[in-house]
Amino acid sequence: MSNALTFNYGRVEELLGKPFDPVYAFLQQVPQLIVRAREIGARSAYSYRNVYVAGSIYGIDESEKTVWQETTGSVKRQGKEKVCFEKRALALASKTLIPRIIGMVILGASDRRQIESISGLATPTLHPCVVCRAETLAQHPAVSASTLAVTSGLQGDVNQVFSVGQLQRLYERAGRGDIDAALYESHSDFTDWEQRLARYGDAVQRLEGTAPSIDTRLGLAQLAMSGSLKI
């Protein structure tokens, strides 16, 4: 059963008289995407090592001026291989022919001891696994190194914001014993999300004369939402 939602942003551009910013739109949607993941995605998720993972994915088709989002969960059925949320979500994106993934919300365990037993690092939130980082996300044509990953808990609001490329680099370094503090930087909740969104808006406004690309906008968004960007 599909949980997909779509809308045509060409109408939004006509109403506002300016280009649609899919990055800003994704960031605005994050709180709602989290709610959907907790309510809908969790119901479709199956436990793997006593951990459920669910999430929402947000993509665009610029040629059709369409936004697409889907919510689902990980699967682990007896006698079969685990299928992570990321793999399921991207399979749905491929089936729908969505050419560009702007970001995703990934919700899992919040207990650091449980997270450490899975990933080897007691990070505040559960990050995509090594297969998802190195293969599922890195090799999918709709995902770029700039694609955003907002990680949080199915039951807790501690959150982190990374780009797919940043996560890959951080874990490559961690594999060599170089643990970057960025893996542990987090926000305790989403109460300041609007302030982080405003930081992104301010940063983009300063570049309006240059017509920043989506990748540039995603880079600014990662910094603003993680708290690294100071205006």
Secondary structure, DSSP 8 states (H G I E B T S, - for coil): ----EEEETHHHHHHHTS---HHHHHHHHHHHHHHHIIIIIHHH---BTTB--EEEEEEEETTTTEEEEEEEE-B--TTS--B-HHHHHHHHHHHTT--EEEEEEEEE---HHHHHHHHSS--SS----HHIIIIIITS-TT--TT-EEEEEESS---BEEEEHHHHHHHHHHHHTT---GGGT--BS-STTHHHHHHHHHHHHHTTGGG---HHHHHHHHHHHHHT----
